[in-house]
Amino acid sequence: MAGPDWLSAVDAYLYSVARIGAEEALAESCVSGRVPTAVAACVTIERELAHRMVENDGGTSEVYRGAMTVAGVRYNFECRLFIDADGSHFIADVQRFEPVEWSTAVQVA
């Protein structure tokens, strides 16, 4: 039995607040080192390049590991990006995306 699809949950949340998906936020953050402006108020990403391979067509394949914090919930991730020779890029796959830290609070009126 498969576990929860945390990436889809984060994707739905980010689309609802910023009209940007989780994979797009991951890709932009991993490649540029900066979180996209649209989600900067609710997302932080710490990433590390774990592997880089130059492809025959001039593009590169890169594996990143790190943590993405969305609205106070921290998710560890590992993803593989493909970056074309012209600089365009996309997430080829996300091997791991799981919550590892969160907190709750109760506000009394």
N, C-alpha and C positions, 0 to 999 in steps of 0.2 A: 504494500500500500504506500502510495506516494505521500509525502508530507505537504504542508501548506505551500502554496505558490506565492512566496513573499514578494517576488519581483513584480508579479501582476498587481498585487495590492498596492505597492509603491507607485507603479505605473499609473493606476487609476487615480490615486491621490494627486500625483503631480499634474496629470491632465486636468483634474478638477480645479486646481488652484493656479496653474500657470500655462496650461496648454502645451506642455512639453513632456515627453515620455521619459521613463527611468533610463532606458538604454541610450537615448540621446544625451541626457544629462551625464551619464557615465562616460560615454564616448568623448564628449567635448571636454570634460574635466580631465580625463586621462591624457588626451592628446595635448591640450593647452596648459594644463595645470591650474585652470580657473573654472569655477562653477559657472554655468550659463547665468546671465543676468536675470532671466525670468524666474529662476528658482533660488537665487542667492539669499533670499530672506528665510528660507526654510530648509536649505540643503548645504551640507559641507561634505567635502570628499578629501580623504587622505589616500594617496595612491603611490605605489612603488612599481617601477618597471621590473618585472621578473625575468622576462626573456624577449629577445628581438631576433627575428630571422628575416633576411632579405630574400624576397621571392624572385623567380626568374624574369618576371615581367617588370621589375623595377620597384614594385611595391614592397611593403614590409608587413610582417605579421608580428604583433606585440602582445605579450601577456602581462596584465596588470593585476596586482593584488592590493587590497586596502580595505578601507571602511568608508561607508556612505552613511551620514546621519541625516535623517529626514524627520522633521517635526519632533525631534527629541528621541527618536529610536535609531540606534546604531546597528548597521548591517555590515557584516564582513562580506567581501565579494572577491571573486576572481573572474576576470573576463579576458577574452581574446579579441583584439581589434585587427582589422585589415586596413592599411593606409596605402592608397594608390599612389603612383609616382606623381600625380598631379596634386596631391595633398588631400583629396577627398577621402573620407574614412567612415567606417561603420563597425558596429559590434558584430563579430562573427558568431560568438556564442558566450554565454555566461555560465561558467562551470559551477559557481557557488554564489549564493546570495541568501544570507540567513541572519536573523536578528540575534544580537549578542548582548545588547545593553539597552535598557529603557527604564523610565521611572514614571510613577503615577502620582497624582496629587488630587486632593479633594478641596474644592473651594466652597466655603460656607458663606452664605449671604447674610 
